[in-house]
């Protein structure tokens, strides 16, 4: 797959799946715009991209702020004159439960990043994607399909269910304009999502033992799937949700 002369925008690109995606597309020749809050992390990813492909556009921004979406899209268009692929990857995990009385706080914090921001970015990016017959890939989670094993993560599960369904709604609306929208819902992936949530060190080897394939995914695997869905090889795929869970749902679905 080659993405030479294509323009990709990926949020949450400072680490994990977002970083892996930026590096993957840079290697394929794409012009990549990377968005995140931590400028030092973005610079490190940009350096990796530049070693193997075009120099990326760094956009330091917090997608939880509504005004950020317009600025992000405007910077991409001003720099590259078009947009071909939008990857809504930024996400947060905030704890809260019904009985502790902090579920609503967790819900508000989570939904603004995991759902409102992708909706906002999609709405602003859509006219540009119509021009290029581009596509959108939303990074959800198998959490959107399953109830939480531990109540404190309920808000995250709710947000991912909402994001997955938004993807289907957007896919149907934009299909007649030649824009495809798909969802990737990973199971456990070696990222710093849980570290950022304050869980601390996660023992992925122990987690792997609970999965049918006895492994946890790497961010690069998700990036490979994103690249496939964004390519012309997936021209007939829209409104789909693809799970990368090493068999988790076979036991828990």
Buried (B, 14 or more C-beta within 10 A) or exposed (E): BEBEEBBBBBBBBBBBBBBBBBBBBBBBBBBBBBBBBEEEBBBBBBEBBEEEBBEBBBBBBEBBEEEBBEEBBEBBBEEBEBBBBBBBBBBBBBBBBEEEEBBEBBBEBBBBBBBBBBBBBBEBBBEBBEBBEBBBBBBBBBBBBBEBEEBBBBBBBBBBBBBBBBBBEBBEEBEEEBBBBBBBBBBBBBBEBBEEBEEEEBEBEEBBEEBEEEBBBBBBBBBBBBBBBBBEEBEEBBBBBBBBBBBBBEEBE
